């Protein structure tokens, strides 16, 4: 797959630091989902541990490359969502996982080189786990590299963030994003990129998943609510059966487009009766609802409350 152009500045800086022997002991790779943070990390780790790497790129054939591919490299550890005692996957990273990591890092590298730890998603650590990790960050072992990956780094304590070298992936320019999407063979890249808010990774995924049709369906639903041709409960059920968080993303976009049309004095495509202030409030409420859907509250009631305020 084509390496995104927006990765290269980060890649070159890391390779420069590695060449100078100035690698930090902890790095935080952060930024919106869809920009390839994890692919970048995988590429970097493979090159770092490879026995015959060239300009940071792994050979793919040496012992360490084969062990990494098999998931059995003794000096590479990944911490993610574990299992509870009843076999159900956790929704957070817990303190016991970090304590086990600390005990492991107290031992020397089996291959005599780097020990690499990936915590992904780092923003899923609960408070106790984050506090336990803090000691490891404050007293790093030699030749140990901790790589934290987070889509929402603000959820990490400042004490953790301040002890990591930050590598922040930001949305690329429209030209770079369009060039990458075209190279990936995405149909209607401009439409997909607009739907994804300028995020090329999301644009590609949504184009492949048929999300652009869902975007149009959401706008039709809002227009129908404005005209009194649909009921909020009917629309709420439809969104809940699809991808409710994605529907809310598209609904918030639609509210912005409606407000822009009003400001430009052009026809409002959704026919909403809300004034500019109410549209701004509804946009904020749609985003809050999207976040709240990840919690324990009933999704149908959350959507119904939001849609009942649209007119």
C-alpha positions in Angstrom: 0.0 0.0 0.0 1.2 3.5 -0.8 2.9 5.2 2.2 1.0 8.4 3.0 3.0 11.5 2.3 2.0 13.0 5.7 4.0 10.2 7.4 7.3 11.1 5.9 8.2 14.2 8.1 7.6 12.1 11.3 9.5 9.2 9.7 12.6 11.3 8.8 12.7 12.9 12.3 12.6 9.5 14.0 15.3 8.0 11.8 17.5 11.1 12.4 17.1 10.7 16.2 17.8 7.0 15.9 20.9 7.6 13.9 22.2 10.1 16.5 21.4 7.7 19.4 18.9 10.2 20.7 15.7 8.1 20.9 13.3 9.0 23.7 12.3 6.2 26.1 8.6 6.9 25.5 6.6 8.3 22.6 2.9 9.1 22.2 1.5 8.6 18.7 -1.7 10.5 18.5 -4.2 12.1 16.2 -7.6 11.3 14.6 -8.3 7.7 13.7 -7.8 7.0 10.0 -4.4 8.7 9.5 -2.4 5.5 9.7 -0.8 5.9 13.1 -0.7 2.1 13.7 0.7 1.3 10.2 3.4 3.9 10.9 4.2 2.3 14.3 4.3 -1.2 12.8 6.7 0.0 10.1 8.9 1.7 12.6 9.0 -1.2 15.1 9.9 -3.7 12.4 12.8 -1.6 11.2 14.0 -0.9 14.8 14.1 -4.6 15.7 15.2 -5.9 12.3 18.8 -7.4 12.2 19.4 -6.1 8.7 17.3 -3.0 8.4 18.2 -0.5 5.7 17.3 3.2 6.2 14.8 2.2 8.8 13.0 -0.4 6.7 12.9 -4.0 7.8 14.3 -6.7 5.6 11.3 -9.0 6.3 13.5 -12.2 6.3 15.8 -12.2 9.3 15.1 -14.0 12.5 13.5 -11.0 14.3 11.3 -10.1 11.3 10.0 -13.6 11.2 9.4 -13.7 15.0 7.5 -10.4 14.8 5.4 -11.7 11.9 4.6 -14.8 14.0 3.8 -12.7 17.1 6.5 -14.4 19.2 9.3 -11.9 19.4 10.5 -12.1 23.1 11.4 -8.4 23.2 8.2 -7.0 21.8 5.0 -6.6 24.0 1.6 -5.3 23.1 -0.9 -4.2 25.8 -4.5 -3.8 24.7 -7.9 -4.8 25.9 -7.6 -8.0 28.0 -10.1 -10.6 29.1 -12.0 -10.6 32.4 -12.1 -13.8 34.4 -15.4 -14.7 32.8 -13.8 -14.5 29.3 -15.5 -11.3 28.3 -13.3 -8.6 26.7 -12.6 -5.6 28.9 -13.4 -2.1 27.8 -10.3 -0.6 29.5 -6.7 -1.4 30.2 -6.3 -2.3 33.9 -3.6 -2.0 36.5 -2.7 -5.7 36.6 -1.7 -5.5 32.9 0.7 -2.6 33.6 2.1 -4.3 36.7 2.9 -7.4 34.6 4.6 -5.2 32.1 6.8 -3.5 34.8 7.9 -7.0 36.0 8.8 -8.0 32.5 10.8 -4.9 31.7 12.8 -5.5 34.9 14.4 -8.4 33.0 17.1 -7.9 30.4 16.4 -8.0 26.7 16.6 -11.6 25.4 18.2 -10.6 22.2 20.4 -7.9 23.7 18.8 -5.0 21.9 15.7 -2.9 22.3 12.7 -4.0 24.4 9.6 -2.4 22.7 6.2 -2.0 24.3 3.1 -0.9 22.5 0.1 0.3 24.6 -2.9 0.6 22.3 -5.2 2.3 22.9 -3.3 4.1 25.6 -6.3 6.4 26.2 -8.2 3.3 27.4 -6.1 2.9 30.5 -8.1 3.4 33.7 -6.7 5.7 36.4 -5.0 3.0 38.4 -3.3 1.6 35.2 -2.1 5.1 34.2 -0.7 5.7 37.7 1.2 2.4 37.6 2.6 3.3 34.2 3.9 6.6 35.5 6.6 4.8 37.6 7.8 3.0 34.5 8.0 6.3 32.6 9.9 8.0 35.4 12.4 5.2 35.8 12.9 3.8 32.3 15.1 0.8 31.7 18.0 1.1 29.3 17.2 0.2 25.7 13.5 0.2 26.5 11.0 2.0 24.2 7.3 2.6 25.2 5.0 3.5 22.3 1.6 4.8 23.4 -1.1 5.1 20.7 -4.2 7.2 21.3 -6.9 8.6 19.1 -8.0 10.8 22.0 -4.8 11.8 23.9 -6.7 14.3 26.0 -8.1 11.4 27.9 -4.6 10.5 29.2 -3.4 12.2 32.4 -1.1 15.2 31.8 1.5 13.4 33.9 1.6 10.6 31.2 1.6 13.0 28.2 4.3 15.2 29.6 6.7 12.2 29.9 6.3 11.1 26.3 7.7 12.5 23.1 4.6 13.5 21.1 4.2 12.5 17.5 1.0 14.1 16.3 -0.7 13.0 13.1 -2.7 15.8 11.7 -5.1 16.0 8.7 -3.1 16.4 5.5 -3.7 19.1 2.9 -6.6 18.5 0.6 -4.1 18.0 -2.3 -2.2 15.3 -0.5 -5.3 13.6 0.7 -6.8 13.6 -2.8 -3.6 12.3 -4.3 -3.6 9.4 -1.8 -7.2 8.6 -2.3 -6.8 8.5 -6.0 -3.8 6.2 -5.6 -6.0 3.9 -3.5 -8.6 3.8 -6.3 -11.4 5.5 -4.3 -14.3 6.5 -6.5 -15.4 10.1 -6.1 -12.5 11.0 -3.8 -13.7 14.6 -3.3 -17.1 13.5 -2.1 -15.6 10.9 0.2 -13.1 13.4 1.6 -15.8 15.9 2.3 -17.9 13.3 4.1 -15.0 12.3 6.3 -14.2 15.9 7.2 -10.9 15.9 5.4 -9.6 12.6 6.9 -8.4 10.5 4.0 -8.3 7.2 5.9 -11.9 7.6 7.0 -12.8 8.7 3.5 -11.4 5.5 2.0 -13.0 3.2 4.6 -16.4 4.9 4.3 -16.3 4.8 0.5 -15.5 1.0 0.7 -18.3 0.5 3.2 -21.0 2.3 1.4 -21.2 5.1 4.0 -21.7 7.8 1.4 -25.1 6.4 0.6 -25.8 6.5 4.4 -24.8 10.2 4.4 -27.4 10.9 1.8 -30.0 8.9 3.7 -29.3 10.9 6.8 -29.9 14.2 5.0 -33.1 12.8 3.5 -34.3 11.9 7.0 -33.6 15.3 8.4 -35.3 17.0 5.4 -38.3 14.7 6.0 -38.4 15.6 9.7 -38.3 19.3 8.7 -41.3 18.9 6.4 -43.3 16.7 8.8 -43.1 13.7 6.6 -41.3 11.5 9.2 -41.5 10.9 12.9 -38.5 11.2 15.2 -39.0 7.7 16.6 -39.0 6.2 13.1 -35.8 7.9 12.2 -34.2 7.1 15.5 -34.8 3.4 15.0 -33.5 3.5 11.5 -30.2 5.2 12.6 -29.9 2.8 15.5 -30.1 -0.2 13.1 -27.4 1.3 10.9 -24.3 2.9 12.3 -25.7 5.4 14.8 -22.3 7.2 15.6 -21.7 7.6 11.9 -25.3 8.8 11.3 -24.7 11.4 14.0 -21.5 12.5 12.3 -23.3 13.0 9.1 -26.2 14.7 10.8 -23.8 17.2 12.5 -22.3 17.9 9.1 -25.7 18.5 7.6 -26.5 21.0 10.3 -23.3 22.9 9.5 -24.2 22.9 5.8 -27.7 24.2 6.6 -26.2 27.1 8.7 -23.7 27.9 5.9 -26.5 28.0 3.3 -28.5 30.4 5.6 -25.4 32.7 6.0 -24.8 32.7 2.3 -28.4 33.5 1.6 -28.9 30.4 -0.5 -31.6 27.8 -0.3 -31.4 25.6 2.8 -31.3 22.1 1.5 -32.8 20.5 4.6 -35.6 23.1 5.0 -35.0 23.4 8.7 -37.1 25.9 10.7 -34.3 26.3 13.3 -32.6 29.7 13.4 -28.8 30.0 13.4 -28.4 29.8 17.1 -30.6 26.7 17.4 -28.7 25.1 14.5 -25.5 25.6 16.4 -27.0 24.2 19.5 -28.3 21.1 17.6 -24.9 20.6 16.1 -23.3 20.5 19.5 -26.0 18.2 20.8 -25.5 15.8 17.9 -21.8 15.6 18.8 -22.5 15.1 22.5 -25.0 12.3 21.6 -22.4 10.6 19.5 -20.0 10.5 22.5 -22.8 9.4 24.9 -23.8 6.5 22.7 -20.5 4.8 23.8 -21.8 4.7 27.4 -24.5 2.6 29.1 -27.5 4.8 28.2 -30.2 3.5 25.8 -29.3 4.6 22.3 -32.9 4.8 21.0 -33.8 7.3 23.8 -30.7 9.4 23.1 -31.5 9.6 19.4 -35.2 10.3 20.0 -34.4 13.2 22.3 -32.0 14.7 19.7 -34.3 14.2 16.7 -37.3 15.5 18.6 -35.5 18.9 18.6 -35.0 19.0 14.9 -37.6 20.8 12.8 
